[in-house]
Amino acid sequence: MLTKVLVYIPVIIAVSIFMEGVAWFLHKYVMHGFGWFLHKDHHYPRKGRFEKNDLFGLFFSLMSFLFIFTGVLSGFDWKLAVGIGIMFYGIGYFLVHDVFFHRRIKIGYRPKSKYLKRILNAHGIHHAKSTPKTGVNFGFLYARALGSH
């Protein structure tokens, strides 16, 4: 079991990092492409608690659950580590994007780190300048340093 844990930790980290690329790609080419009908309401003030865009998060939550569930049923195989990696990315996304930027859960914390300020600034620019077919700053947990292009 300890061997699996030691092997799975790098897999979890790698999947979490890889998910930023997946999220960037889907945000640019799906959400701002043929999936705009689901993502559009995210670019306008929310009316109510939920928005159609939440279906993307629900999809990835389901993917994570299925990987974890089938990984456990298969004797704690590699699918468990993949599911946990997706879950960790989802937690980071939720905290940075939904809690810190969009304030969907009201907490008194104001990010002070350069990293979080850079991410939040990039997402603010994304909302200000992006349209269904064009846009900037499609990442969620990675953004270049302020002032770099």
PyMOL commands that set and color helices and strands:
alter all, ss='L'
color gray80, all
select helices_A, chain A and resi 2-34+36-43+54-73+78-101+114-129
alter helices_A, ss='H'
color red, helices_A
deselect
rebuild
show_as cartoon
